[in-house]
Amino acid sequence: MSINIDQLSAVELVALNHHIIERLKMLESLEVHKSMMQFHPGCAGKLRLPQQWAPVWNHYEVQPQEPHRGQR
């Protein structure tokens, strides 16, 4: 399937982008669900993250924690 994006307006491109991101989230959710369904309590196993796992729609930023009162 191919989509010609050359004729789309900025608003249409943004809407398409949002639709693509939602689709990617849904596909990732289905993969996670499928992986969870393969889990059997009591069985030994390893935790492995998928190689392709890299959320492109979220930006993770670590904020420095402020010390608790009384700590330096």
MINUTOR-316149 format. One record per residue: x, y, z of N, C-alpha, C in turn; residue number from 0; residue in one letter. Coordinates in steps of 0.05 Angstrom, whole numbers. Layout:
N
<nukol><n_east>X</n_east><n_north>Y</n_north><n_up>Z</n_up><ca_east>X</ca_east><ca_north>Y</ca_north><ca_up>Z</ca_up><c_east>X</c_east><c_north>Y</c_north><c_up>Z</c_up><seq>NUM</seq><type>A</type></nukol>
...
***
This chain:
72
<nukol><n_east>17</n_east><n_north>-24</n_north><n_up>0</n_up><ca_east>0</ca_east><ca_north>0</ca_north><ca_up>0</ca_up><c_east>18</c_east><c_north>25</c_north><c_up>0</c_up><seq>0</seq><type>M</type></nukol>
<nukol><n_east>12</n_east><n_north>43</n_north><n_up>-17</n_up><ca_east>27</ca_east><ca_north>68</ca_north><ca_up>-18</ca_up><c_east>8</c_east><c_north>92</c_north><c_up>-15</c_up><seq>1</seq><type>S</type></nukol>
<nukol><n_east>18</n_east><n_north>112</n_north><n_up>-2</n_up><ca_east>2</ca_east><ca_north>137</ca_north><ca_up>1</ca_up><c_east>19</c_east><c_north>160</c_north><c_up>-10</c_up><seq>2</seq><type>I</type></nukol>
<nukol><n_east>7</n_east><n_north>175</n_north><n_up>-27</n_up><ca_east>20</ca_east><ca_north>199</ca_north><ca_up>-38</ca_up><c_east>16</c_east><c_north>222</c_north><c_up>-19</c_up><seq>3</seq><type>N</type></nukol>
<nukol><n_east>36</n_east><n_north>230</n_north><n_up>-4</n_up><ca_east>33</ca_east><ca_north>251</ca_north><ca_up>15</ca_up><c_east>40</c_east><c_north>278</c_north><c_up>4</c_up><seq>4</seq><type>I</type></nukol>
<nukol><n_east>49</n_east><n_north>279</n_north><n_up>-21</n_up><ca_east>57</ca_east><ca_north>304</ca_north><ca_up>-33</ca_up><c_east>34</c_east><c_north>325</c_north><c_up>-35</c_up><seq>5</seq><type>D</type></nukol>
<nukol><n_east>10</n_east><n_north>315</n_north><n_up>-37</n_up><ca_east>-13</ca_east><ca_north>333</ca_north><ca_up>-40</ca_up><c_east>-27</c_east><c_north>339</c_north><c_up>-14</c_up><seq>6</seq><type>Q</type></nukol>
<nukol><n_east>-18</n_east><n_north>328</n_north><n_up>8</n_up><ca_east>-31</ca_east><ca_north>333</ca_north><ca_up>34</ca_up><c_east>-23</c_east><c_north>360</c_north><c_up>46</c_up><seq>7</seq><type>L</type></nukol>
<nukol><n_east>-42</n_east><n_north>372</n_north><n_up>59</n_up><ca_east>-37</ca_east><ca_north>397</ca_north><ca_up>73</ca_up><c_east>-23</c_east><c_north>391</c_north><c_up>99</c_up><seq>8</seq><type>S</type></nukol>
<nukol><n_east>-14</n_east><n_north>412</n_north><n_up>112</n_up><ca_east>0</ca_east><ca_north>409</ca_north><ca_up>138</ca_up><c_east>-19</c_east><c_north>396</c_north><c_up>159</c_up><seq>9</seq><type>A</type></nukol>
<nukol><n_east>-44</n_east><n_north>405</n_north><n_up>159</n_up><ca_east>-64</ca_east><ca_north>394</ca_north><ca_up>177</ca_up><c_east>-69</c_east><c_north>364</c_north><c_up>172</c_up><seq>10</seq><type>V</type></nukol>
<nukol><n_east>-70</n_east><n_north>357</n_north><n_up>146</n_up><ca_east>-74</ca_east><ca_north>329</ca_north><ca_up>139</ca_up><c_east>-50</c_east><c_north>312</c_north><c_up>147</c_up><seq>11</seq><type>E</type></nukol>
<nukol><n_east>-26</n_east><n_north>323</n_north><n_up>143</n_up><ca_east>-2</ca_east><ca_north>309</ca_north><ca_up>150</ca_up><c_east>0</c_east><c_north>304</c_north><c_up>181</c_up><seq>12</seq><type>L</type></nukol>
<nukol><n_east>-8</n_east><n_north>324</n_north><n_up>196</n_up><ca_east>-8</ca_east><ca_north>321</ca_north><ca_up>225</ca_up><c_east>-28</c_east><c_north>300</c_north><c_up>233</c_up><seq>13</seq><type>V</type></nukol>
<nukol><n_east>-52</n_east><n_north>300</n_north><n_up>221</n_up><ca_east>-72</ca_east><ca_north>280</ca_north><ca_up>227</ca_up><c_east>-62</c_east><c_north>252</c_north><c_up>220</c_up><seq>14</seq><type>A</type></nukol>
<nukol><n_east>-49</n_east><n_north>250</n_north><n_up>197</n_up><ca_east>-38</ca_east><ca_north>224</ca_north><ca_up>189</ca_up><c_east>-17</c_east><c_north>215</c_north><c_up>209</c_up><seq>15</seq><type>L</type></nukol>
<nukol><n_east>0</n_east><n_north>234</n_north><n_up>217</n_up><ca_east>21</ca_east><ca_north>227</ca_north><ca_up>237</ca_up><c_east>8</c_east><c_north>216</c_north><c_up>263</c_up><seq>16</seq><type>N</type></nukol>
<nukol><n_east>-12</n_east><n_north>229</n_north><n_up>273</n_up><ca_east>-26</ca_east><ca_north>220</ca_north><ca_up>297</ca_up><c_east>-38</c_east><c_north>192</c_north><c_up>293</c_up><seq>17</seq><type>H</type></nukol>
<nukol><n_east>-49</n_east><n_north>188</n_north><n_up>269</n_up><ca_east>-61</ca_east><ca_north>162</ca_north><ca_up>263</ca_up><c_east>-39</c_east><c_north>140</c_north><c_up>263</c_up><seq>18</seq><type>H</type></nukol>
<nukol><n_east>-16</n_east><n_north>146</n_north><n_up>251</n_up><ca_east>6</ca_east><ca_north>127</ca_north><ca_up>250</ca_up><c_east>16</c_east><c_north>121</c_north><c_up>278</c_up><seq>19</seq><type>I</type></nukol>
<nukol><n_east>19</n_east><n_north>141</n_north><n_up>294</n_up><ca_east>29</ca_east><ca_north>137</ca_north><ca_up>322</ca_up><c_east>9</c_east><c_north>120</c_north><c_up>337</c_up><seq>20</seq><type>I</type></nukol>
<nukol><n_east>-16</n_east><n_north>125</n_north><n_up>335</n_up><ca_east>-36</ca_east><ca_north>109</ca_north><ca_up>349</ca_up><c_east>-35</c_east><c_north>80</c_north><c_up>339</c_up><seq>21</seq><type>E</type></nukol>
<nukol><n_east>-31</n_east><n_north>76</n_north><n_up>314</n_up><ca_east>-29</ca_east><ca_north>49</ca_north><ca_up>303</ca_up><c_east>-5</c_east><c_north>35</c_north><c_up>314</c_up><seq>22</seq><type>R</type></nukol>
<nukol><n_east>18</n_east><n_north>49</n_north><n_up>315</n_up><ca_east>42</ca_east><ca_north>37</ca_north><ca_up>326</ca_up><c_east>39</c_east><c_north>29</c_north><c_up>355</c_up><seq>23</seq><type>L</type></nukol>
<nukol><n_east>25</n_east><n_north>46</n_north><n_up>371</n_up><ca_east>20</ca_east><ca_north>40</ca_north><ca_up>399</ca_up><c_east>3</c_east><c_north>15</c_north><c_up>401</c_up><seq>24</seq><type>K</type></nukol>
<nukol><n_east>-18</n_east><n_north>13</n_north><n_up>384</n_up><ca_east>-36</ca_east><ca_north>-10</ca_north><ca_up>385</ca_up><c_east>-21</c_east><c_north>-35</c_north><c_up>378</c_up><seq>25</seq><type>M</type></nukol>
<nukol><n_east>-4</n_east><n_north>-34</n_north><n_up>357</n_up><ca_east>12</ca_east><ca_north>-58</ca_north><ca_up>349</ca_up><c_east>31</c_east><c_north>-66</c_north><c_up>372</c_up><seq>26</seq><type>L</type></nukol>
<nukol><n_east>44</n_east><n_north>-47</n_north><n_up>385</n_up><ca_east>61</ca_east><ca_north>-53</ca_north><ca_up>407</ca_up><c_east>45</c_east><c_north>-66</c_north><c_up>430</c_up><seq>27</seq><type>E</type></nukol>
<nukol><n_east>22</n_east><n_north>-55</n_north><n_up>435</n_up><ca_east>4</ca_east><ca_north>-66</ca_north><ca_up>456</ca_up><c_east>-3</c_east><c_north>-95</c_north><c_up>450</c_up><seq>28</seq><type>S</type></nukol>
<nukol><n_east>-9</n_east><n_north>-101</n_north><n_up>425</n_up><ca_east>-16</ca_east><ca_north>-128</ca_north><ca_up>417</ca_up><c_east>8</c_east><c_north>-147</c_north><c_up>421</c_up><seq>29</seq><type>L</type></nukol>
<nukol><n_east>32</n_east><n_north>-138</n_north><n_up>415</n_up><ca_east>56</ca_east><ca_north>-154</ca_north><ca_up>419</ca_up><c_east>60</c_east><c_north>-159</c_north><c_up>449</c_up><seq>30</seq><type>E</type></nukol>
<nukol><n_east>56</n_east><n_north>-139</n_north><n_up>465</n_up><ca_east>59</ca_east><ca_north>-142</ca_north><ca_up>494</ca_up><c_east>39</c_east><c_north>-162</c_north><c_up>504</c_up><seq>31</seq><type>V</type></nukol>
<nukol><n_east>14</n_east><n_north>-160</n_north><n_up>495</n_up><ca_east>-7</ca_east><ca_north>-178</ca_north><ca_up>503</ca_up><c_east>0</c_east><c_north>-207</c_north><c_up>495</c_up><seq>32</seq><type>H</type></nukol>
<nukol><n_east>9</n_east><n_north>-210</n_north><n_up>471</n_up><ca_east>16</ca_east><ca_north>-237</ca_north><ca_up>461</ca_up><c_east>39</c_east><c_north>-248</c_north><c_up>478</c_up><seq>33</seq><type>K</type></nukol>
<nukol><n_east>58</n_east><n_north>-231</n_north><n_up>485</n_up><ca_east>80</ca_east><ca_north>-240</ca_north><ca_up>502</ca_up><c_east>70</c_east><c_north>-248</c_north><c_up>529</c_up><seq>34</seq><type>S</type></nukol>
<nukol><n_east>52</n_east><n_north>-233</n_north><n_up>540</n_up><ca_east>41</ca_east><ca_north>-239</ca_north><ca_up>567</ca_up><c_east>25</c_east><c_north>-265</c_north><c_up>567</c_up><seq>35</seq><type>M</type></nukol>
<nukol><n_east>12</n_east><n_north>-271</n_north><n_up>545</n_up><ca_east>-3</ca_east><ca_north>-295</ca_north><ca_up>543</ca_up><c_east>14</c_east><c_north>-320</c_north><c_up>542</c_up><seq>36</seq><type>M</type></nukol>
<nukol><n_east>40</n_east><n_north>-317</n_north><n_up>535</n_up><ca_east>59</ca_east><ca_north>-339</ca_north><ca_up>535</ca_up><c_east>71</c_east><c_north>-344</c_north><c_up>563</c_up><seq>37</seq><type>Q</type></nukol>
<nukol><n_east>64</n_east><n_north>-327</n_north><n_up>582</n_up><ca_east>74</ca_east><ca_north>-330</ca_north><ca_up>609</ca_up><c_east>59</c_east><c_north>-351</c_north><c_up>624</c_up><seq>38</seq><type>F</type></nukol>
<nukol><n_east>73</n_east><n_north>-369</n_north><n_up>638</n_up><ca_east>60</ca_east><ca_north>-389</ca_north><ca_up>654</ca_up><c_east>72</c_east><c_north>-388</c_north><c_up>682</c_up><seq>39</seq><type>H</type></nukol>
<nukol><n_east>56</n_east><n_north>-381</n_north><n_up>702</n_up><ca_east>67</ca_east><ca_north>-379</ca_north><ca_up>729</ca_up><c_east>80</c_east><c_north>-405</c_north><c_up>737</c_up><seq>40</seq><type>P</type></nukol>
<nukol><n_east>103</n_east><n_north>-402</n_north><n_up>750</n_up><ca_east>118</ca_east><ca_north>-426</ca_north><ca_up>760</ca_up><c_east>139</c_east><c_north>-435</c_north><c_up>741</c_up><seq>41</seq><type>G</type></nukol>
<nukol><n_east>139</n_east><n_north>-426</n_north><n_up>716</n_up><ca_east>159</ca_east><ca_north>-434</ca_north><ca_up>696</ca_up><c_east>183</c_east><c_north>-415</c_north><c_up>699</c_up><seq>42</seq><type>C</type></nukol>
<nukol><n_east>207</n_east><n_north>-426</n_north><n_up>696</n_up><ca_east>231</ca_east><ca_north>-410</ca_north><ca_up>697</ca_up><c_east>233</c_east><c_north>-395</c_north><c_up>670</c_up><seq>43</seq><type>A</type></nukol>
<nukol><n_east>244</n_east><n_north>-372</n_north><n_up>671</n_up><ca_east>248</ca_east><ca_north>-357</ca_north><ca_up>646</ca_up><c_east>265</c_east><c_north>-333</c_north><c_up>650</c_up><seq>44</seq><type>G</type></nukol>
<nukol><n_east>269</n_east><n_north>-318</n_north><n_up>628</n_up><ca_east>286</ca_east><ca_north>-295</ca_north><ca_up>628</ca_up><c_east>270</c_east><c_north>-271</c_north><c_up>618</c_up><seq>45</seq><type>K</type></nukol>
<nukol><n_east>277</n_east><n_north>-247</n_north><n_up>628</n_up><ca_east>264</ca_east><ca_north>-223</ca_north><ca_up>618</ca_up><c_east>280</c_east><c_north>-213</c_north><c_up>594</c_up><seq>46</seq><type>L</type></nukol>
<nukol><n_east>268</n_east><n_north>-212</n_north><n_up>571</n_up><ca_east>281</ca_east><ca_north>-201</ca_north><ca_up>548</ca_up><c_east>263</c_east><c_north>-180</c_north><c_up>535</c_up><seq>47</seq><type>R</type></nukol>
<nukol><n_east>276</n_east><n_north>-157</n_north><n_up>529</n_up><ca_east>261</ca_east><ca_north>-136</ca_north><ca_up>515</ca_up><c_east>265</c_east><c_north>-140</c_north><c_up>485</c_up><seq>48</seq><type>L</type></nukol>
<nukol><n_east>244</n_east><n_north>-135</n_north><n_up>469</n_up><ca_east>247</ca_east><ca_north>-138</ca_north><ca_up>441</ca_up><c_east>269</c_east><c_north>-120</c_north><c_up>430</c_up><seq>49</seq><type>P</type></nukol>
<nukol><n_east>284</n_east><n_north>-129</n_north><n_up>410</n_up><ca_east>305</ca_east><ca_north>-114</ca_north><ca_up>398</ca_up><c_east>295</c_east><c_north>-88</c_north><c_up>386</c_up><seq>50</seq><type>Q</type></nukol>
<nukol><n_east>272</n_east><n_north>-88</n_north><n_up>374</n_up><ca_east>261</ca_east><ca_north>-65</ca_north><ca_up>361</ca_up><c_east>248</c_east><c_north>-45</c_north><c_up>380</c_up><seq>51</seq><type>Q</type></nukol>
<nukol><n_east>247</n_east><n_north>-51</n_north><n_up>406</n_up><ca_east>233</ca_east><ca_north>-34</ca_north><ca_up>424</ca_up><c_east>247</c_east><c_north>-8</c_north><c_up>427</c_up><seq>52</seq><type>W</type></nukol>
<nukol><n_east>234</n_east><n_north>13</n_north><n_up>417</n_up><ca_east>245</ca_east><ca_north>40</ca_north><ca_up>419</ca_up><c_east>221</c_east><c_north>59</c_north><c_up>414</c_up><seq>53</seq><type>A</type></nukol>
<nukol><n_east>207</n_east><n_north>67</n_north><n_up>435</n_up><ca_east>184</ca_east><ca_north>84</ca_north><ca_up>431</ca_up><c_east>192</c_east><c_north>111</c_north><c_up>418</c_up><seq>54</seq><type>P</type></nukol>
<nukol><n_east>181</n_east><n_north>116</n_north><n_up>395</n_up><ca_east>188</ca_east><ca_north>140</ca_north><ca_up>380</ca_up><c_east>169</c_east><c_north>163</c_north><c_up>386</c_up><seq>55</seq><type>V</type></nukol>
<nukol><n_east>147</n_east><n_north>157</n_north><n_up>400</n_up><ca_east>127</ca_east><ca_north>177</ca_north><ca_up>404</ca_up><c_east>129</c_east><c_north>189</c_north><c_up>432</c_up><seq>56</seq><type>W</type></nukol>
<nukol><n_east>146</n_east><n_north>179</n_north><n_up>449</n_up><ca_east>150</ca_east><ca_north>190</ca_north><ca_up>476</ca_up><c_east>178</c_east><c_north>201</c_north><c_up>479</c_up><seq>57</seq><type>N</type></nukol>
<nukol><n_east>181</n_east><n_north>221</n_north><n_up>495</n_up><ca_east>207</ca_east><ca_north>232</ca_north><ca_up>501</ca_up><c_east>211</c_east><c_north>229</c_north><c_up>531</c_up><seq>58</seq><type>H</type></nukol>
<nukol><n_east>230</n_east><n_north>212</n_north><n_up>538</n_up><ca_east>235</ca_east><ca_north>208</ca_north><ca_up>567</ca_up><c_east>257</c_east><c_north>226</c_north><c_up>576</c_up><seq>59</seq><type>Y</type></nukol>
<nukol><n_east>252</n_east><n_north>240</n_north><n_up>598</n_up><ca_east>271</ca_east><ca_north>259</ca_north><ca_up>608</ca_up><c_east>274</c_east><c_north>254</c_north><c_up>638</c_up><seq>60</seq><type>E</type></nukol>
<nukol><n_east>298</n_east><n_north>251</n_north><n_up>648</n_up><ca_east>302</ca_east><ca_north>246</ca_north><ca_up>676</ca_up><c_east>306</c_east><c_north>273</c_north><c_up>690</c_up><seq>61</seq><type>V</type></nukol>
<nukol><n_east>289</n_east><n_north>277</n_north><n_up>710</n_up><ca_east>290</ca_east><ca_north>302</ca_north><ca_up>725</ca_up><c_east>307</c_east><c_north>296</c_north><c_up>750</c_up><seq>62</seq><type>Q</type></nukol>
<nukol><n_east>326</n_east><n_north>314</n_north><n_up>757</n_up><ca_east>341</ca_east><ca_north>310</ca_north><ca_up>782</ca_up><c_east>322</c_east><c_north>312</c_north><c_up>806</c_up><seq>63</seq><type>P</type></nukol>
<nukol><n_east>327</n_east><n_north>295</n_north><n_up>825</n_up><ca_east>310</ca_east><ca_north>295</ca_north><ca_up>849</ca_up><c_east>321</c_east><c_north>315</c_north><c_up>869</c_up><seq>64</seq><type>Q</type></nukol>
<nukol><n_east>303</n_east><n_north>329</n_north><n_up>882</n_up><ca_east>311</ca_east><ca_north>348</ca_north><ca_up>903</ca_up><c_east>316</c_east><c_north>332</c_north><c_up>928</c_up><seq>65</seq><type>E</type></nukol>
<nukol><n_east>336</n_east><n_north>340</n_north><n_up>943</n_up><ca_east>341</ca_east><ca_north>325</ca_north><ca_up>969</ca_up><c_east>318</c_east><c_north>330</c_north><c_up>988</c_up><seq>66</seq><type>P</type></nukol>
<nukol><n_east>313</n_east><n_north>310</n_north><n_up>1005</n_up><ca_east>292</ca_east><ca_north>312</ca_north><ca_up>1025</ca_up><c_east>301</c_east><c_north>333</c_north><c_up>1046</c_up><seq>67</seq><type>H</type></nukol>
<nukol><n_east>282</n_east><n_north>344</n_north><n_up>1059</n_up><ca_east>288</ca_east><ca_north>364</ca_north><ca_up>1080</ca_up><c_east>305</c_east><c_north>351</c_north><c_up>1101</c_up><seq>68</seq><type>R</type></nukol>
<nukol><n_east>326</n_east><n_north>365</n_north><n_up>1110</n_up><ca_east>344</ca_east><ca_north>354</ca_north><ca_up>1130</ca_up><c_east>368</c_east><c_north>340</c_north><c_up>1118</c_up><seq>69</seq><type>G</type></nukol>
<nukol><n_east>367</n_east><n_north>334</n_north><n_up>1091</n_up><ca_east>390</ca_east><ca_north>321</ca_north><ca_up>1078</ca_up><c_east>405</c_east><c_north>342</c_north><c_up>1062</c_up><seq>70</seq><type>Q</type></nukol>
<nukol><n_east>430</n_east><n_north>337</n_north><n_up>1057</n_up><ca_east>446</ca_east><ca_north>356</ca_north><ca_up>1042</ca_up><c_east>454</c_east><c_north>344</c_north><c_up>1016</c_up><seq>71</seq><type>R</type></nukol>
***
